[in-house]
């Protein structure tokens, strides 16, 4: 069955009182706590981090999950971690009722914390009253104290009594007692805290008697009880228990009655049914007063001793508080390891069942003197709303409560603002919302049988209207239906009924449609449907440009078809699925694929393709032949330019060298050059040719040599073996196979082969058998010309050498036969000779028996 979801949106603004769970987790004493969510209280095992001797408060959400707790000075979140801005609210150490938490009316996230400083020592404390605001939407839902709304002073000179009680008009009264007497009740509404309290001047004890001890309000909000504990006793009878009347409509307190004047009373607590009042004195004795007695004397006379909290002889105080299980629990400073309780506090006398030691606390946890102060929720009015729903032709529905509310509870246990249902029945949602009301929405849901089934049949080809749609009621369904068929644009095509049975819409084509169904039961629905276009398509893929004489593949991509006829445009055809074809003549051809199916339906796909000619490719050179090492340029020749060209000059390596590359061949011989052209559609085309490279003649005149004047000449000739037929020319103009050299100089021989390859070699003939003598020197130690000595001693062979230096008087001042010395340094017998001209005599003999004498002057410069 086709699934639909029906969403019901309810915009309701109704409210009422509710049994919520804001006090299902108590945090108190030193790392102590009780969890009532399981029915029977279970001690908390995790350390809470809070250590307080008396006043404290903790609050849960409506489901009973812990939100935060406080001792009036600091605030901890549900993870037992201090809130970032949650310290320094007030100095509340050792205050009987030092902390009260009040949910701000009509705000699910914000809470007041009221912090009361101690008053039992007026010289040290003035009973200051402060308030702070916690916003649970901060810190990712863990909550924090709002900046700017922390530790705001509200009042001063108060006793240690403080509690909160719900009013009658979406308000809460914060009740405190000044030192000077009477009571003050501050009204708390959604608009804030009234700065002017309601004052009630009532009370029969002396003012100092009200300093310590708690005040508690009865469950029906009609009475207040106060423990009278002056802390420091005086001669005045200033201890006991006092009972008052409370008016939740205006916050006034009246009718003070003294129930006891014999005990210093600390804790008080009313039974759940308001009929009993329990008190504790500083010796931890527990007493019961029966408030159901007629008249004050009878109530006083009903005072009954219930039991004593184990104290070990200590003097202190015990607080009392009723749990969500109906039992009354008792704290005690002298009983830190357990918490006692009264099993049936509504029962008269000792039959109420005082249990001691009671609930054992885990190691490290101590009960101490105080229990969490009461959480006062605004009194809510309960409003009931009945919602009847018929869910037609659908198998599920979403039931939606007012989305602006909070604390939702459905009868199936869900805590969302909506639930999904799939069968007939009654579904109830209770929740709080603005206006101090508790809304109870009752959804009466009726599911109708499944809708008729809609079917379609596709029979058309493209452009035809042979499809149809029909609707058939479910088996056994005898309801009369009215059928109205529309296009997607709401144009009426057909209407039939009311009638029992199916209906058919004929001769329609592809497109969107709607069927409106109306049943005699009142249910109606719209079933949209679509006739899809015929699911077939002829198509193929191939290259749009192909090459003459090369087979081309045609890939069939048709869908919904199974018969094929190809026409290639050149007179040939094929019935293959994906044929191949060769075009022998270049040109432009129209290729068509006509495809069919069994209906039969036909479809055609066409494409124009271009058949290109087979390309030609060659190259020419700018020279017929070359000698080894010479460059030759190639020129590519083609009728259709390739997309890329590659040259191979005989090395086997393909080079992308362009259209006119130049290349030099190192070795002689025949070299094969290949040119390859690549094309987009046609195969690669290759052209090759052979290049002949001729060798050079070989010329070797040998190493450089020298010639001595008067000696035989030097003979120069080609020492290399010549394999080619060559002609030679010497630099002297001679053409023979050798020449004789008498003088120094540079000489060369040029040989040319019959192919025109020319080679030249040169040789230097130096002058030998001579020396080169300087005419000046300067022995100044700079490393340049510091000595007098011939610069060149031999160019051939030297067999004898002698050098003498004379001064102007003909005296020999230097003489040497060594050819490897440094020469004269300008001194004689260690004495530096003066600047001037000196005479030298040099005698040499060469290997060719030539003897020469050199005389001259050399100038010494200082």
Protein Blocks (a to p, Z undefined) as FASTA:
>chain_A
ZZddddddddddbddddddfklmbccehjhiacdfknopacddfbdghiacfkbccdddd
fkopafbdcehlaccdfkopacfklghkbccehifblcccdddehiakbccddddddfkl
mmlpghiacdddddfkggnhnopadehiaoiafbghiafbdcddddfeopacdddddfkg
pjddddddfkbccfbdcdddedjbdfklmmgocddddfklpaccddddehiacfbdcedd
ddddddfknopaehiacfbfkbccfbdcddfklpaccdddfkopacdddfkbgcjklmmm
mpccfbdcdekhpacdddddddfkopacdddfklmkbccddfblmbgcjlnopadebjad
dehiafbjbdcdddddddddddddddddddehiabdcddddfkbghiacfkopacfbdcd
fbecddddddddehiiacdddddddddddddddddddfbdehiacbccdddddehiacdc
ddddddfkopafbdcdjdedddddehiaedddddddddfkopacddddddddddbddddd
ddfbdcehiacddddfbehiabdcddehnopacfbfbdcdddfbgcddddddddddfkbc
cdddddddddddddddddddfbfbdcehiacddddddfbdcfbdcddehnopacdebjbd
cdddfbgcjdddddddddfkbccddddddddddddddddebjaddddehiacdddddfbd
cfbdcddddfkopabfbdcdfbgcddddddddfkopacddddddddehiadddfbdcdeh
nopakbgcdfblbfbbcfbdcdddddfkopafbdcfbfkbnbjehiaehiacdedddddd
dddddfkopacdddddddddZZ
